[in-house]
Amino acid sequence: MYSIKKPCTAYDGVVFGKSKKVQALKVNEKYTIVDIVKTGNAYRLKTKSGMYITAKKEYVEKV
């Protein structure tokens, strides 16, 4: 389970520049993470619903 620390966006793919924005994420929302994916030098968290969010520590924290 991860909690959002700063507002950010969820995407439908791991390459955010080529993926469609799916949802705006608000502070304190919690998501169940089913996978951690590396793309280039970046890591993405895959949610239970299939969205991808950043794994940067300034945006999310494990709870």
C-alpha positions in Angstrom: 0.0 0.0 0.0 1.3 3.4 -1.0 0.1 6.9 -0.1 0.3 10.0 -2.3 2.4 12.8 -0.7 2.2 15.4 -3.5 -0.5 15.8 -6.2 0.5 13.8 -9.3 -1.0 12.0 -12.3 -1.7 8.3 -13.1 -1.0 7.0 -16.6 -2.1 4.0 -18.7 1.5 3.0 -19.6 5.0 3.0 -18.1 6.4 5.6 -20.5 4.7 8.7 -19.3 5.6 10.9 -22.3 3.9 8.5 -24.6 1.0 7.4 -22.3 -2.4 8.8 -21.7 -3.2 10.6 -18.5 -5.8 8.6 -16.7 -6.5 10.3 -13.3 -5.2 13.1 -11.1 -4.1 11.8 -7.7 -4.7 13.7 -4.5 -2.6 13.9 -1.3 -3.3 11.1 1.2 -5.0 8.8 -1.4 -3.9 5.2 -0.9 -3.2 2.6 -3.7 -2.5 -1.1 -3.6 0.7 -1.7 -5.7 0.9 -5.0 -7.6 4.2 -4.5 -9.4 7.2 -2.2 -9.7 8.4 -1.6 -13.3 11.7 -0.1 -14.4 11.6 1.9 -17.7 14.9 3.5 -18.6 16.2 5.2 -15.4 12.8 5.6 -13.9 10.6 3.3 -11.7 6.9 3.1 -11.9 4.3 1.6 -9.5 1.5 -0.4 -11.1 -1.7 -0.1 -9.1 -4.2 -2.9 -8.6 -6.5 -1.2 -11.2 -3.7 -1.1 -13.9 -2.7 2.5 -13.7 1.0 3.6 -13.4 2.3 6.2 -11.0 5.7 7.5 -10.3 7.8 5.8 -7.7 9.7 9.0 -6.7 9.9 9.3 -2.9 8.8 12.9 -3.0 5.5 11.9 -4.5 4.7 8.6 -2.8 5.5 6.7 0.4 5.0 3.1 1.5 2.5 2.7 4.3 
